[in-house]
């Protein structure tokens, strides 16, 4: 199952540029589709540090919570 999950993630990362259809150099392109894709890409890239930091914080929090539960049981 884990093998397939990794494969799906890799394939979706490879397909994303084709789905976006935006050019970072021309910014808001000529069509509505490219404008929308550019704006969605900006939102995605702007949210990545927050999502990464939140994920790390949650991982540390859950690790500490499990350690304290193990100490309480002993």
Secondary structure, 3 states (H helix, E strand, C coil): CHHHHHHHHHHHHHHHHHHHCCCCCCCCCCCHHHHHHHHHHHHHHHHHHHHHHHHHHHHHHHHHHHHHHHHHHC
